[in-house]
Amino acid sequence: MIHRAITAGLAALLATAAPAMAQDAGRWSVEGRIGGVSDYRDRGYTLSAGDPSLQGEITLAHETGLYGGVWGASIEEYGIGADGDGATVEVTLYAGWAGSAGGFDVDLGVWQNIYPDGDGVNYVEFPLQIGRTFGDATFSTGVVWAPAQTGTGDEANTWVWTRADYAPEAWPVSLHAVLGHEDGGFAPDGKTDWRVGVAAPLGDFTLGVDWVDSDTEDSAVVASVFWGF
């Protein structure tokens, strides 16, 4: 399933795994992960001011490809409210459909991004992802569109991205690279971002290291560890 923080790589894996898991557990499957990152970087921007962020999510998927879930992350204070405090947690409620069409893996969804204690910063986005696997390599591309609303500064926002994953079965690690471009309410002058990284599964845990950069913020090396269930 697509999510803003795991765009494409894990998303494609979960989308293809959900039907098989559903067959084992009936018509429904539940899966999730919990862990943290040394710096919460989304589309090149830091949402944790360079500090560590605790993160987690849980997804309920149906064998038809329909799914829904919730994502949460600790962030730097955002969206100052009437009491002078801002949101320190980001919550995303998401739903969508993931399946195959014309030989491609397709994922279409909707995200409701909520910032408790923030003022006028909640917003909704509509992501679309298309991907295909060739041997050990998977190539994906997609777009995340937000209509004009208060949380986007009353201006529409669009992030277009492409991603490559390389995960040979004999390798203990997988490689990934992401290139994106954003225009609109969150990037009035346009912004290009990129990410290159490696992930290593260790039982139920996944360790990762990414180099994240953009043409609007300084680069960062981001370490991550997540436990999946």
KOLDORO-116220 format. One record per residue: x, y, z of N, C-alpha, C in turn. Coordinates in Angstrom, 1 decimal. Atoms other than C-alpha are relative to their C-alpha. Example, Ala and Ser with C-alpha at 12.3 -4.5 7.8 and 13.67 -1.06 7.14 Angstrom:
% KOLDORO-116220
0.9,-1.2,0.0,12.3,-4.5,7.8,0.9,1.2,0.0 $
-0.9,-1.1,0.0,13.7,-1.1,7.1,-0.8,1.1,0.8 $
This chain:
% KOLDORO-116220
0.8,-1.2,0.0,0.0,0.0,0.0,0.9,1.2,0.0 $
-0.7,-1.3,0.0,1.2,3.5,-0.7,0.0,0.7,1.3 $
0.1,-1.0,-1.1,2.2,5.7,2.2,1.2,1.0,-0.2 $
-1.0,-1.1,0.2,4.1,9.0,2.2,1.4,-0.3,0.5 $
-1.3,0.3,-0.6,6.9,7.6,4.3,0.7,-1.2,-0.6 $
-0.6,1.2,0.5,7.5,4.3,2.5,-0.2,-0.1,-1.5 $
0.4,0.0,1.4,6.7,5.3,-1.1,0.7,-1.0,-0.8 $
-0.3,0.9,1.1,7.0,2.5,-3.6,0.7,-1.3,0.5 $
-0.6,1.2,-0.3,9.5,0.0,-2.2,-0.7,-1.0,0.8 $
0.8,0.8,-0.9,7.8,-1.4,0.8,-1.4,-0.1,-0.4 $
1.4,-0.1,0.4,4.5,-0.3,-0.6,-0.3,-1.1,-1.1 $
0.2,1.0,1.1,4.9,-2.5,-3.7,0.0,-1.4,0.6 $
-0.1,1.3,-0.6,6.0,-5.5,-1.5,-1.3,-0.3,0.8 $
1.2,0.3,-0.8,2.9,-5.1,0.8,-1.2,-0.2,-1.0 $
1.1,0.1,0.9,0.6,-4.7,-2.2,-0.1,-1.4,-0.6 $
0.0,1.3,0.7,1.7,-7.9,-3.8,-0.1,-1.1,1.0 $
0.1,1.0,-1.0,1.9,-9.8,-0.5,-1.4,-0.1,0.6 $
1.2,0.0,-0.7,-1.5,-8.9,0.8,-1.0,-1.1,-0.5 $
0.9,1.1,0.5,-3.6,-11.3,-1.5,0.5,-1.3,0.6 $
-0.5,1.3,-0.5,-1.3,-14.2,-0.5,-0.3,-0.2,1.5 $
0.3,0.1,-1.4,-1.6,-13.4,3.2,-1.5,-0.2,0.3 $
1.4,0.2,-0.2,-5.3,-13.1,2.9,-0.5,-1.4,-0.2 $
0.4,1.4,0.2,-5.6,-16.6,1.5,0.4,-0.9,1.2 $
-0.3,0.8,-1.2,-3.8,-17.9,4.6,-0.9,0.3,1.2 $
0.8,-0.4,-1.2,-5.9,-15.9,7.1,-1.4,0.2,-0.3 $
1.4,-0.3,0.3,-9.2,-15.9,5.3,0.0,1.2,-1.0 $
0.2,-1.1,0.9,-10.5,-12.9,3.4,0.8,1.3,0.4 $
-0.7,-1.1,-0.5,-8.6,-10.4,5.5,1.4,-0.3,0.5 $
-1.3,0.1,-0.6,-5.0,-9.8,6.6,0.3,1.3,0.7 $
-0.4,-1.1,-0.8,-3.5,-7.5,9.2,1.5,0.0,0.0 $
-1.5,-0.1,-0.1,0.1,-6.3,9.1,0.4,1.4,0.4 $
-0.4,-1.3,-0.4,2.1,-3.4,10.4,1.5,0.0,0.3 $
-1.4,-0.2,-0.3,5.5,-2.1,11.5,0.1,1.1,1.0 $
-0.3,-1.0,-1.0,6.9,0.0,14.3,1.5,0.1,0.1 $
-1.4,-0.2,-0.1,10.3,1.6,14.7,0.3,1.5,0.0 $
-0.4,-1.4,0.0,12.2,4.8,14.1,1.0,0.3,-1.0 $
-1.0,-0.5,0.9,14.4,6.9,12.0,0.8,1.1,0.7 $
-0.8,-1.0,-0.7,17.3,9.2,12.9,-0.4,1.4,-0.5 $
0.5,-1.3,0.4,15.7,12.0,10.9,-1.2,-0.3,-0.9 $
1.2,0.3,0.8,12.1,12.0,9.5,0.1,0.9,-1.3 $
-0.1,-0.8,1.3,12.6,13.1,5.8,-1.1,-0.5,-0.9 $
1.1,0.3,0.9,9.6,13.3,3.6,0.2,0.9,-1.3 $
-0.2,-0.7,1.3,10.2,14.3,-0.1,1.2,1.0,0.1 $
-1.2,-0.9,-0.2,13.6,15.8,1.0,-0.1,0.9,1.2 $
0.2,-0.8,-1.2,12.1,17.9,3.8,0.2,-0.7,1.3 $
0.0,0.6,-1.3,12.9,17.2,7.4,-1.2,0.4,0.8 $
1.2,-0.3,-0.8,9.7,17.0,9.5,0.3,-0.2,1.5 $
-0.3,0.2,-1.4,11.6,16.3,12.8,1.2,0.9,0.4 $
-1.1,-0.9,-0.3,14.2,19.1,12.6,1.3,-0.7,0.2 $
-1.3,0.7,-0.1,17.0,16.6,12.2,0.1,-0.9,1.1 $
0.0,0.9,-1.2,16.0,14.7,15.3,-0.6,-1.3,-0.3 $
0.6,1.3,0.2,15.0,11.1,15.6,-1.5,0.0,0.1 $
1.5,0.0,0.0,11.3,10.2,15.0,-0.4,-1.5,0.2 $
0.6,1.2,-0.2,9.3,7.3,16.3,-1.2,-0.2,-1.0 $
1.0,0.2,1.1,7.0,5.8,13.6,-0.7,-1.4,0.1 $
0.6,1.3,0.0,4.5,3.0,13.2,-1.3,0.1,-0.9 $
1.3,0.0,0.8,1.5,1.9,11.1,-0.6,-1.4,0.1 $
0.6,1.3,0.1,-1.0,-0.9,10.8,-1.0,0.1,-1.2 $
0.8,0.1,1.2,-2.9,-2.0,7.7,-0.9,-1.2,0.0 $
1.0,1.1,0.2,-6.0,-4.1,7.1,-0.3,-0.1,-1.4 $
0.2,0.2,1.4,-6.2,-5.6,3.7,-0.9,-1.1,-0.3 $
0.9,1.0,0.5,-8.8,-7.6,1.8,0.5,-0.7,-1.2 $
-0.6,0.8,1.2,-8.1,-10.3,-0.8,-0.4,0.6,-1.3 $
0.4,-0.7,1.3,-9.9,-8.1,-3.4,1.0,1.1,-0.3 $
-0.9,-1.1,0.2,-7.1,-5.6,-3.0,-0.3,1.3,0.7 $
0.4,-1.1,-0.8,-9.0,-3.1,-0.9,0.8,0.0,1.3 $
-0.7,-0.1,-1.3,-7.1,-1.8,2.2,-0.2,1.3,0.6 $
0.1,-1.2,-0.8,-7.1,0.8,4.9,0.9,-0.1,1.2 $
-0.9,0.0,-1.1,-4.9,1.8,7.7,0.3,1.3,0.6 $
-0.4,-1.3,-0.7,-3.3,4.4,10.0,1.5,0.0,0.2 $
-1.4,-0.2,-0.1,0.2,5.8,10.1,0.2,1.1,1.0 $
-0.3,-1.0,-1.0,1.8,7.8,12.9,1.5,0.3,0.1 $
-1.4,-0.3,-0.2,5.1,9.6,13.5,0.1,1.3,0.9 $
-0.3,-1.2,-0.8,6.6,12.1,15.9,0.7,1.0,-0.9 $
-0.5,-1.1,0.9,7.5,15.4,14.3,0.4,1.2,0.9 $
-0.3,-1.3,-0.7,8.9,18.8,15.2,-1.3,0.8,0.0 $
1.2,-0.7,-0.1,6.2,21.2,16.4,-0.4,0.7,-1.3 $
0.4,-0.5,1.4,4.1,22.2,13.4,-1.5,0.5,0.2 $
1.3,-0.5,0.1,1.0,24.3,12.8,-0.4,0.6,1.4 $
0.3,-0.6,-1.3,0.8,26.6,15.9,-1.5,0.3,0.2 $
1.4,-0.1,-0.3,-2.6,26.5,17.5,-0.3,1.3,0.9 $
0.4,-1.1,-0.8,-4.6,29.0,19.6,0.7,0.1,1.3 $
-0.7,0.0,-1.3,-2.8,28.0,22.8,1.5,0.1,-0.1 $
-1.4,-0.2,0.2,0.6,28.6,21.3,0.8,-1.2,-0.2 $
-0.7,1.3,0.2,1.5,24.9,20.9,-0.4,-0.5,-1.4 $
0.3,0.6,1.3,1.8,23.1,17.6,0.0,-1.5,0.1 $
0.1,1.4,0.0,1.4,19.5,16.6,1.4,-0.6,0.1 $
-1.2,0.7,-0.1,4.1,17.1,17.6,-0.1,-1.4,-0.5 $
0.3,1.3,0.5,2.5,14.1,16.0,-0.7,0.1,-1.4 $
0.7,0.0,1.3,1.6,13.4,12.4,-0.8,-1.4,-0.1 $
0.9,1.2,0.1,-1.3,10.9,11.8,-0.6,0.0,-1.4 $
0.6,0.1,1.3,-2.3,9.7,8.4,-1.0,-1.2,-0.1 $
1.0,1.1,0.2,-5.5,7.7,7.8,0.0,-0.2,-1.5 $
-0.1,0.2,1.4,-5.3,6.0,4.4,-0.9,-1.2,-0.4 $
0.8,1.1,0.5,-7.4,3.7,2.2,0.3,0.0,-1.5 $
-0.2,0.1,1.5,-7.2,2.4,-1.4,-0.2,-1.4,-0.5 $
0.1,1.3,0.7,-7.0,-0.5,-3.8,1.4,-0.2,-0.6 $
-1.3,0.4,0.6,-3.8,-2.4,-4.9,-0.3,-1.3,-0.7 $
0.2,1.2,0.7,-3.8,-5.0,-7.6,0.8,0.1,-1.3 $
-0.6,0.1,1.3,-2.7,-5.9,-11.2,-0.9,0.5,-1.1 $
0.7,-0.4,1.2,-3.8,-4.3,-14.4,0.9,0.1,-1.2 $
-0.9,-0.1,1.2,-2.3,-4.9,-17.8,1.4,-0.4,0.2 $
-1.3,0.4,-0.2,0.7,-6.6,-16.4,0.8,0.9,1.0 $
-0.7,-0.9,-0.9,1.5,-3.7,-14.0,-0.7,-0.1,1.4 $
0.5,-0.1,-1.3,1.1,-3.4,-10.3,-0.5,1.5,0.2 $
0.6,-1.3,-0.1,-1.3,-0.5,-9.6,-0.5,0.2,1.5 $
0.5,-0.4,-1.3,-2.1,1.3,-6.3,-0.6,1.4,0.0 $
0.8,-1.2,0.0,-4.7,4.0,-6.0,-0.6,0.3,1.4 $
0.5,-0.2,-1.4,-5.5,5.6,-2.6,-0.4,1.4,0.3 $
0.2,-1.3,-0.5,-6.4,8.6,-0.5,0.6,0.1,1.4 $
-0.6,-0.2,-1.3,-4.6,10.0,2.5,-0.6,1.2,0.7 $
0.4,-1.1,-0.9,-6.0,12.2,5.3,1.0,0.2,1.0 $
-1.1,-0.4,-0.9,-3.1,13.9,7.0,-0.5,0.9,1.1 $
0.5,-0.7,-1.2,-3.9,15.1,10.5,1.1,0.3,0.9 $
-1.0,-0.5,-1.0,-1.8,17.2,12.9,-0.7,0.5,1.2 $
0.7,-0.4,-1.3,-3.4,17.2,16.4,0.7,1.2,0.6 $
-0.5,-1.3,-0.6,-3.0,20.6,18.1,0.5,1.0,-1.0 $
-0.4,-1.0,1.0,-2.0,22.2,14.8,-1.2,0.8,-0.4 $
1.1,-0.9,0.4,-4.1,25.0,13.4,0.0,0.2,-1.5 $
0.2,-0.1,1.4,-5.4,24.8,9.8,1.1,-0.6,-0.9 $
-1.1,0.6,0.7,-2.7,22.4,8.7,-0.4,-1.4,-0.5 $
0.5,1.4,0.5,-4.7,19.1,8.0,-0.3,0.1,-1.5 $
0.3,0.0,1.4,-5.0,18.2,4.4,-0.2,-1.4,-0.6 $
0.2,1.2,0.7,-6.0,15.4,2.0,0.8,-0.1,-1.3 $
-0.8,0.2,1.2,-3.9,13.9,-0.8,-0.5,-1.3,-0.7 $
0.4,1.1,0.8,-4.6,11.4,-3.6,1.2,-0.6,-0.7 $
-1.1,0.6,0.6,-1.7,9.1,-4.5,-0.4,-1.1,-1.1 $
0.1,1.0,1.0,-1.4,6.9,-7.6,1.4,-0.6,-0.3 $
-1.2,0.6,0.3,1.4,4.4,-8.2,-0.1,-1.2,-1.0 $
0.0,1.1,1.0,2.2,2.1,-11.1,1.5,-0.6,-0.1 $
-1.3,0.6,0.0,5.1,-0.4,-11.1,0.0,-1.3,-0.7 $
-0.2,1.3,0.7,6.5,-3.5,-12.8,1.4,-0.6,0.4 $
-1.2,0.7,-0.4,9.1,-6.1,-11.8,0.6,-0.8,-1.2 $
-0.8,0.7,1.1,11.8,-7.4,-14.2,1.1,-0.8,0.7 $
-1.0,0.8,-0.7,13.7,-10.3,-12.5,0.2,0.6,1.4 $
-0.3,-0.5,-1.4,15.4,-8.8,-9.4,-0.2,1.5,0.1 $
0.2,-1.4,-0.1,14.6,-5.2,-10.3,-1.5,0.4,-0.2 $
1.3,-0.5,0.1,11.4,-3.3,-9.8,0.0,1.5,-0.2 $
0.1,-1.4,0.4,10.6,0.1,-11.4,-1.4,0.5,0.3 $
1.3,-0.6,-0.3,7.8,2.3,-10.1,0.0,1.5,-0.3 $
0.2,-1.4,0.2,6.4,5.7,-10.8,-1.3,0.4,0.5 $
1.3,-0.4,-0.6,3.6,7.8,-9.3,-0.1,1.4,0.1 $
0.2,-1.4,-0.3,2.1,11.0,-8.4,-0.9,0.1,1.3 $
0.9,-0.3,-1.1,0.6,12.4,-5.2,-0.5,1.4,-0.2 $
0.7,-1.3,0.3,-1.9,15.2,-5.8,-0.8,0.5,1.2 $
0.8,-0.6,-1.0,-3.4,17.5,-3.2,-0.8,1.2,-0.6 $
0.8,-1.1,0.5,-6.3,19.8,-4.2,0.3,1.2,0.9 $
-0.2,-1.2,-0.8,-6.2,23.4,-3.0,-0.9,-0.1,1.3 $
0.8,0.1,-1.3,-7.3,23.5,0.7,0.8,0.8,1.0 $
-0.7,-0.8,-1.0,-6.4,25.3,3.9,1.4,-0.5,0.4 $
-1.3,0.7,-0.4,-3.6,22.8,4.8,1.1,0.1,-1.0 $
-1.1,-0.2,1.1,-1.8,23.5,1.5,0.1,1.4,-0.3 $
-0.2,-1.4,0.3,-2.0,27.2,1.7,-1.0,0.5,-1.1 $
1.0,-0.3,1.1,-5.1,27.3,-0.6,0.5,-0.1,-1.4 $
-0.6,0.2,1.4,-3.0,26.1,-3.5,0.2,-1.5,-0.1 $
-0.2,1.5,0.3,-2.9,22.6,-5.1,1.5,-0.3,0.0 $
-1.4,0.4,-0.1,0.3,20.6,-4.7,0.1,-1.4,-0.7 $
-0.2,1.3,0.7,1.7,17.8,-6.9,1.5,-0.4,0.2 $
-1.4,0.6,-0.1,4.7,15.5,-6.2,0.0,-1.2,-1.0 $
-0.2,1.1,1.0,5.8,13.3,-9.1,1.3,-0.7,0.3 $
-1.2,0.8,-0.4,8.3,10.5,-8.4,0.2,-1.2,-0.9 $
-0.4,1.3,0.6,10.1,7.5,-9.9,1.0,-0.7,0.9 $
-0.8,0.8,-1.0,11.8,4.7,-8.0,0.5,-1.3,-0.7 $
-0.6,1.3,0.5,14.1,1.7,-8.8,0.4,-0.7,1.3 $
-0.4,0.9,-1.1,14.6,-1.2,-6.4,0.7,-1.2,-0.6 $
-0.8,1.2,0.5,17.2,-4.0,-6.9,0.2,-0.9,1.2 $
0.0,0.9,-1.1,16.8,-7.0,-4.6,0.3,-1.5,-0.4 $
-0.3,1.4,0.3,18.6,-10.2,-5.7,-0.2,-0.9,1.2 $
0.4,0.9,-1.1,17.4,-13.2,-3.7,1.3,-0.4,0.8 $
-1.2,0.5,-0.7,21.0,-14.2,-2.9,0.7,1.1,0.8 $
-0.6,-1.1,-0.8,21.9,-10.8,-1.5,-0.6,0.2,1.4 $
0.5,-0.2,-1.4,21.6,-10.0,2.2,-0.7,1.4,0.1 $
0.6,-1.4,0.0,20.5,-6.4,1.3,-0.7,0.3,-1.3 $
0.6,-0.5,1.3,18.4,-4.6,-1.3,0.4,1.5,-0.1 $
-0.3,-1.3,0.3,19.1,-1.3,-3.0,-1.2,0.8,-0.6 $
1.0,-0.8,0.6,16.8,1.6,-3.9,0.4,1.4,-0.2 $
-0.3,-1.4,0.3,16.8,5.0,-5.4,-1.3,0.7,-0.4 $
1.3,-0.8,0.2,14.0,7.7,-5.6,0.4,1.3,-0.5 $
-0.1,-1.4,0.5,13.8,10.9,-7.7,-1.4,0.6,-0.1 $
1.4,-0.6,0.0,10.9,13.3,-7.2,0.1,1.5,-0.3 $
0.1,-1.5,0.3,9.8,16.8,-8.2,-1.4,0.4,0.5 $
1.2,-0.5,-0.6,7.2,18.8,-6.3,-0.2,1.5,-0.4 $
0.4,-1.4,0.3,5.3,22.0,-7.3,-1.4,0.3,0.7 $
1.3,-0.4,-0.5,2.5,23.9,-5.6,0.1,0.6,1.4 $
0.1,-0.6,-1.3,1.5,24.8,-2.0,1.2,-0.3,0.9 $
-1.1,0.3,-0.8,4.4,23.0,-0.4,1.3,0.3,-0.6 $
-1.3,-0.4,0.7,7.0,24.0,-3.0,-0.4,1.1,-1.1 $
0.5,-1.0,1.0,5.9,27.3,-4.6,1.0,0.3,-1.1 $
-1.0,-0.3,1.0,9.2,27.7,-6.5,0.4,-1.3,-0.7 $
-0.4,1.3,0.5,9.4,24.0,-7.4,1.2,-0.6,0.7 $
-1.0,0.6,-0.8,11.6,21.5,-5.7,0.3,-1.4,-0.5 $
-0.4,1.3,0.4,13.6,18.4,-6.8,0.6,-0.7,1.2 $
-0.6,0.7,-1.1,14.5,15.7,-4.2,0.4,-1.4,-0.5 $
-0.5,1.3,0.4,16.3,12.4,-4.3,0.4,-0.8,1.2 $
-0.4,0.9,-1.1,17.1,9.4,-2.1,0.6,-1.2,-0.5 $
-0.7,1.3,0.4,19.5,6.5,-2.4,0.3,-0.8,1.3 $
-0.2,0.8,-1.3,19.7,3.7,0.2,0.1,-1.5,-0.2 $
-0.1,1.4,-0.1,20.1,0.2,1.3,-0.8,-0.5,1.2 $
0.8,0.6,-1.1,17.9,-2.1,3.4,0.4,-1.4,0.2 $
-0.4,1.4,-0.3,18.8,-5.3,5.2,-1.0,-0.6,1.0 $
0.9,0.7,-0.9,16.2,-7.7,6.6,0.7,-0.9,1.0 $
-0.5,0.9,-1.0,17.1,-9.4,9.9,-1.1,-0.6,0.8 $
1.2,0.6,-0.7,14.3,-11.7,10.9,-1.2,0.9,-0.2 $
1.2,-0.9,0.1,11.3,-9.6,11.7,0.4,1.5,-0.1 $
-0.5,-1.3,0.0,13.5,-6.5,11.7,0.5,0.4,-1.4 $
-0.6,-0.5,1.2,14.6,-4.3,8.8,0.8,1.2,0.3 $
-0.9,-1.1,-0.3,17.6,-2.0,9.1,0.3,0.7,-1.4 $
-0.2,-0.8,1.2,18.2,0.8,6.6,0.9,1.2,0.2 $
-0.8,-1.2,0.0,20.6,3.6,5.7,-0.3,0.7,-1.4 $
0.3,-0.7,1.2,19.6,6.3,3.2,0.7,1.4,0.0 $
-0.5,-1.3,0.2,21.2,9.4,1.8,-1.1,0.8,-0.7 $
1.2,-0.7,0.5,18.5,12.0,1.3,0.4,1.5,-0.3 $
-0.4,-1.4,0.4,18.9,15.4,-0.5,-1.1,0.6,-0.8 $
0.9,-0.8,0.8,17.0,18.1,-2.3,0.7,1.3,-0.4 $
-0.6,-1.3,0.4,17.7,21.4,-4.0,-0.5,1.2,0.9 $
0.5,-1.0,-1.0,16.0,23.2,-1.0,0.5,-0.1,1.4 $
-0.5,0.3,-1.3,17.5,21.6,2.1,1.4,-0.7,-0.1 $
-1.3,0.7,-0.1,20.9,20.2,3.2,-0.3,-1.5,0.0 $
0.1,1.5,0.0,21.5,16.5,2.7,0.1,-0.6,1.3 $
-0.1,0.7,-1.3,21.3,13.9,5.5,0.1,-1.4,-0.3 $
0.0,1.5,0.0,22.2,10.3,6.1,-0.9,-0.4,1.1 $
1.1,0.4,-0.9,19.2,8.7,7.7,0.1,-1.5,0.2 $
0.0,1.4,-0.4,19.4,5.4,9.6,-1.4,-0.3,0.5 $
1.4,0.4,-0.4,16.2,3.4,10.3,0.0,-1.4,0.5 $
0.2,1.3,-0.4,15.1,0.3,12.1,-1.5,-0.2,0.3 $
1.4,0.3,-0.1,11.6,-1.3,11.9,-0.2,-1.4,0.3 $
0.4,1.4,-0.2,10.0,-4.4,13.3,-1.4,-0.1,-0.6 $
1.2,0.2,0.7,7.3,-5.8,11.1,-0.8,-1.2,0.6 $
0.9,1.1,-0.5,4.3,-8.0,12.1,-1.2,-0.1,-0.9 $
